Amino acid sequence: MANDLFRRQLGSYASVHRDSRNKATHFAGIPVIVFSLLLLLSLWRFELGGREWPVSLAVAIVALLGWMALDLGIGVIMAVLMAPAWYAADTLAGALGAPSAVWTVFLVLFVGGWVLQFLGHHYEGKRPALLDNIFQGFIGPMFLVAEALVVMGYRHDLAQAMGEGDVTVR
């Protein structure tokens, strides 16, 4: 199901995400960063079809279409995960009310998520893949889903791409 571009990018991403502590910080940090971006993008709206829509929804849909183009199975799982995250971010932005409050929460979450990322790479002893290839920022969330599927015994094709061979639950 994965296309060649995704396999190559996933392999590159996985090569600097081998340490279990690094993976753990990414399983927390990446969702926090994605949520913070959705929260911030919920501040802006556009009109379409006589209705106002948050920019966060448009960005989430574009991201999901991109993820599905790279790997349909992972893309669908990403959609299931992204829907409640988007809704929660948009609801929180509305509840916070003032844009300054949204910006404050965004900054706390965004910086906190990146602190976790860099802490993980300290354990790994390798620089983040994002610093060499900005597209890796798009692959990161997919890596989490791929890693979970591989550990659960699914998607052996991705285990090969990630350089993990026959992976069993750790």
C-alpha positions in Angstrom: 0.0 0.0 0.0 2.9 2.4 0.6 4.4 4.1 -2.4 8.1 4.2 -3.1 8.5 7.9 -1.9 6.9 7.0 1.4 9.1 3.9 1.9 12.2 6.0 1.2 11.2 8.8 3.5 10.0 6.5 6.2 13.4 4.6 6.1 15.2 7.9 6.3 13.1 9.0 9.3 13.4 5.7 11.0 17.2 5.7 10.7 17.4 8.6 13.2 14.7 7.2 15.5 16.0 3.9 16.8 16.4 4.6 20.5 13.3 3.7 22.5 13.5 6.9 24.6 13.6 9.0 21.4 10.6 7.1 20.1 8.8 7.7 23.4 9.4 11.4 23.3 8.2 11.5 19.7 5.0 9.6 20.6 4.2 12.5 23.0 5.9 15.4 21.3 4.5 15.0 17.7 0.9 14.9 18.7 1.4 17.9 20.9 3.0 19.9 18.1 0.3 18.9 15.6 -2.4 19.8 18.1 -0.8 23.2 18.8 -0.7 23.9 15.1 -4.4 23.0 14.7 -5.2 25.2 17.7 -3.4 28.2 16.2 -4.9 27.7 12.8 -8.3 27.7 14.3 -8.0 31.4 14.9 -8.5 32.2 11.2 -11.6 31.5 9.2 -12.6 31.6 5.6 -16.0 31.6 3.9 -17.0 28.8 1.5 -20.5 27.9 0.4 -22.1 30.7 2.6 -20.5 29.2 5.7 -17.4 30.1 7.8 -14.7 27.3 8.1 -11.6 27.3 10.2 -8.3 27.3 8.4 -7.3 24.4 10.7 -9.9 22.2 9.0 -8.6 23.0 5.5 -5.0 22.3 6.5 -6.0 19.0 8.2 -7.9 17.9 5.1 -4.9 18.8 2.8 -2.5 16.9 5.2 -4.8 13.9 5.3 -5.0 13.8 1.5 -1.2 13.9 1.3 -0.9 11.1 3.9 -3.4 9.0 2.0 -1.6 9.6 -1.2 1.6 8.2 0.4 -0.1 5.3 2.1 -3.8 4.8 2.1 -4.0 2.6 5.2 -1.9 4.9 7.3 -3.8 7.9 5.9 -7.1 6.5 7.0 -5.8 5.9 10.5 -4.4 9.4 10.5 -7.9 10.6 9.6 -9.5 8.7 12.5 -6.9 10.3 14.8 -7.0 13.8 13.3 -10.8 14.3 13.4 -11.0 14.4 17.2 -7.8 16.4 17.5 -9.0 19.0 15.1 -12.4 19.2 16.8 -10.7 19.5 20.2 -8.3 22.2 19.0 -11.1 24.2 17.3 -13.3 23.9 20.5 -10.4 24.9 22.7 -9.7 28.0 20.5 -13.3 29.0 20.9 -13.3 28.4 24.6 -10.2 30.4 25.1 -11.8 33.3 23.2 -9.1 35.9 23.0 -6.5 35.4 20.3 -3.8 36.2 22.9 -4.9 33.3 25.0 -4.8 31.0 22.0 -1.3 32.2 21.1 -0.2 31.6 24.7 -1.5 28.0 24.8 -0.1 27.4 21.3 3.4 28.6 22.3 3.4 26.5 25.5 2.3 23.4 23.6 4.5 24.0 20.5 7.7 24.7 22.5 6.9 21.9 24.9 6.5 19.5 22.0 9.8 20.5 20.5 11.6 20.3 23.8 10.5 16.6 23.9 11.7 16.1 20.3 15.1 17.5 21.0 15.4 15.6 24.3 14.7 12.4 22.4 17.4 13.2 19.9 19.8 13.9 22.7 19.2 10.3 23.8 19.5 9.1 20.1 22.7 11.0 19.6 21.6 12.1 16.1 20.2 15.3 14.8 16.5 15.4 13.9 15.7 14.3 10.3 13.7 17.5 9.9 16.9 19.6 9.9 18.1 17.8 6.8 14.8 17.5 5.0 11.8 19.6 5.8 9.5 17.0 4.3 10.3 14.8 7.3 8.0 17.0 9.4 5.2 15.6 7.3 6.5 12.0 7.7 6.8 12.2 11.5 3.1 11.7 12.3 3.0 8.8 9.8 6.1 7.3 11.5 4.2 7.0 14.8 1.3 5.1 13.1 3.7 2.9 11.1 5.7 2.1 14.2 2.6 1.2 16.1 1.4 -1.0 13.3 4.8 -2.7 12.9 5.0 -3.4 16.7 1.5 -4.9 16.7 2.6 -7.3 14.0 1.0 -5.5 11.0 2.6 -4.0 7.9 5.7 -6.1 7.6 6.4 -4.1 4.4 6.9 -1.0 6.6 9.1 -2.9 9.0 11.4 -3.7 6.1 11.3 0.0 4.9 12.1 1.1 8.5 15.0 -1.3 8.7 13.4 -3.2 11.6 13.0 -6.6 9.9 10.8 -9.0 11.8 9.6 -6.8 14.7 7.7 -8.2 17.6 6.0 -6.5 20.5 8.7 -5.0 22.8 
